[in-house]
Amino acid sequence: MSGPTKIAVFFVGELHDAGFNAAALAGADRAAAAGLAEVGIVSGVRYDQDEIRARLAETVPGIDGLVFIGGQGNIATPEIAAAHPAKRFAIVQGQKTGPNLASYDVRQEDSAFLAGVLAAHLTATGTVGHLSGHRVRPGLKGRAAFAAGVAHAGRGVKVLTGFCGTQDDSAVTRAWAAAEIAGGADVIFTMLNAARQGAIEACRAGGARQIGNALDWVATDPEVFVASALARIDIGVERAIADMAAGHTPAEIAEFGLGDGDAVSLSLGADVPQAARDAVEAAAEGIRAGRIAVPDSYDGPEFEPEPVPCGS
């Protein structure tokens, strides 16, 4: 196999979600524009492993390779890769590798750690929040890193952290964010896709500030967003397509972190005090130099207010 010419990029959830998927799509579009491969898009797949498997089975026969976007692919992608050894597969934000399966990981946890440091320096109530959707490995790592960043700041700040079960239902995220604000959180770090709008509405109504992720939300809504934990997922997607088109399958997970150009960073609002900026930069330098190890697991308390609907 000299390298695939037809590559499908596979998305769970809304494609134009002003978040993770939108960032990934930008990388796919750049790869297509550069002529790296004939790139097709599969999107709107529900976060349900049976549906994911069914859509993968429909897609694979007509392509040479497939790039799955998100940690939701860590279960089904290795299965279908094993069933089609002549084709190539990749997971962006993945944790699985194999003879014809690669994983690329943009270390959004590095910027999530910095978000935690910042939140701890900005809170006036002594309580901050974290809100994510699906309990997939990248989201769990991001939560662990945020909580660790808060603790690293050494200011005794409490973290309310929860997974609401949806990346795209704003009614659910609005309720969860409002509950965290009612619980005292005045800064909330969100790792959401289209459902971020609900959290924005709750923050605006409750007078809380938000730290976004994936895209630069400070540039979009500086009134609500005091920072945004940038993670250039598009870089991982572009690299995955380029490697696949070249017939290359990295044996190890290809990581992109704070030390890799602008792959990961924390965008700060104009109103962030200098002392908080200095604390963030010191933490960033500690991560780059290896003095700070960003943890990937969290064993603290979970925040699950009642009655809040469970998303799907």
HELIX and SHEET records of a PDB file:
HELIX    1   1 PHE A   20  ALA A   33  1                                  14    
HELIX    2   2 GLN A   49  THR A   59  1                                  11    
HELIX    3   3 VAL A   60  GLY A   62  5                                   3    
HELIX    4   4 GLY A   71  ASN A   74  5                                   4    
HELIX    5   5 ALA A   76  ALA A   83  1                                   8    
HELIX    6   6 GLN A  108  LEU A  122  1                                  15    
HELIX    7   7 ARG A  137  HIS A  152  1                                  16    
HELIX    8   8 SER A  170  ALA A  182  1                                  13    
HELIX    9   9 ARG A  196  GLY A  206  1                                  11    
HELIX   10  10 TRP A  217  THR A  220  1                                   4    
HELIX   11  11 ILE A  233  ALA A  245  1                                  13    
HELIX   12  12 GLN A  274  ALA A  289  1                                  16    
SHEET    1   A 6 GLU A  38  VAL A  45  0                                        
SHEET    2   A 6 LYS A   6  VAL A  12  1                                        
SHEET    3   A 6 GLY A  65  ILE A  69  1                                        
SHEET    4   A 6 ARG A  88  VAL A  92  1                                        
SHEET    5   A 6 LEU A 101  VAL A 106  1                                        
SHEET    6   A 6 ALA A 254  PHE A 256  1                                        
SHEET    1   B 6 LYS A 158  PHE A 163  0                                        
SHEET    2   B 6 THR A 127  SER A 132  1                                        
SHEET    3   B 6 VAL A 187  MET A 191  1                                        
SHEET    4   B 6 ARG A 209  ALA A 214  1                                        
SHEET    5   B 6 PHE A 225  ALA A 231  1                                        
SHEET    6   B 6 VAL A 264  LEU A 268 -1                                        
END                                                                             
